[in-house]
Amino acid sequence: MVLVDIPGSKSITARALFLAAAADGVTTLQRPLRSDDTEGFAEGLTRLGYRVGRTPDAWQIDGRPQGPALAEADVFCRDGATTARFLPALAAAGHGVYRFDASPQMRRRPLLPLTRALRDLGVDLRHEEAEGHHPLTVRAAGVEGGQVVLDAGQSSQYLTALLLLGPLTRSGLRVTVTDLVSVPYVEITLAMMRAFGVEVGREGDTYVVPPGGYRATTYAIEPDASTASYFFAAAALTGGEVTVPGLGEGALQGDLGFVEVLRRMGARVDVGADRTTVAGTGELRGVTVNMRDISDTMPTLAALAPFAAGPVRIEDVANTRVKECDRLEACAENLRRLGVEVVTGPDWIEIRPDGHGGAPTGADVKTYGDHRIVMSFAVTGLRVPGISFDDPGCVRKTFPGFHEAFAQLSKTLRNDGVG
């Protein structure tokens, strides 16, 4: 058995940074993820005038319920979607002029449903170039609150940004959602808001957020379940056994549900109170699976699919087309480069392994600068020699030490006589 220490969750670290900045008092975040995305979020807070103290194992943030300390600031959001979507909402609750820009990759990703909702709430927000995209300027004068309608069919982060803003408004917020993807990520948001002293109500499709602000606290960040998916998939593929401590029955992250997909394919799965173990059985069955709620793990399954005994069809993942890249097409293109038959539709991908025993062949994987494409196809590389990446370093977005950790896993599995 291989014990794998997975870095902290990117999603939880980003939400915790927002909540800590908004809370009344000093918050300590234990074991936060240190990666390009989260460092970018912390840097954004610093640019807005929040104090962020960092040690290797903990970050301390001085909360400012009244909003940013500075009346004017320029924030560069790098590649981070949470940074680019959450920080303008946080800044709107303050008083000042705040300009936000991002990398070319993040500039391409959509913002309009969120910025439209913020404008409906009276926020003076202007897109400086393309409508619905960075760069943008917020001329903040606090947010009164009230009722707003939101389409979160592209990204649940739009809803999370509004929910996080809610307690900072003067009269609270009622958000009616017309469409919603990645529901488990919203559940993470609600649970974390509860930990910071805010209980969000629900009336059908409407979320009811009370005013009154947040309480500072000490908050431990759990390991990243999306990152853990590559190590669990490695076990299922090689016949090895991988245990990730810190992720178990009480985990906030819906992406831990990926192990249930592996169970359906034939892996042995044990979800304990505070750890999860996946063991390969030598069997990988084909499956048809709806991954709407765990779409960040779609590339993991796609990269594992060529080794299944039958077709693997992944459905309801249209939102993966507006991530760091069009992940659905990136997976299809790279699998075809490896000699695997793939068919795609608007919101689905079907991988058809060669039933005659023809194995995928090595190739240079086109990453599109997307960390999840690299980490997913590293799983394929456990069984296919000659796989390389045109941008292996983009894993720094969420897991700077990924290649070293995965190489160690591969070595250990080989030494254990599997793989």
Protein Blocks (a to p, Z undefined) as FASTA:
>chain_A
ZZddddddfklmmmmmmmmmmpgcjdddehiacdfklmmmmmmmmmnopacdddfkbccd
dddfkbpfbfbdcddekjafklmmmmmmmmmmmgcdddddddfklmmpcfklmmmmmmmn
opacddfkbghiacdddddebjfbdcddddfklbmklmmmmmmmmmmpmnopadddfbde
hkllmmmmmmmmmmnopacddehjaccddehijadddddddddfklmmmmmmmmmmnopa
cddehiafklmblklmmmmmmmmnopacdddfkbccdddehiacdddddfklmmmmmmmm
mmmmmmpcbdcddehilkmmmmmbdfklmmmmmmmmnopacdddfkbccddddfkopacd
dddddeklpaklmmmmmmmmmmmghiacfblmlmmmmommlmmmmmmmmmmmmmnopZZ
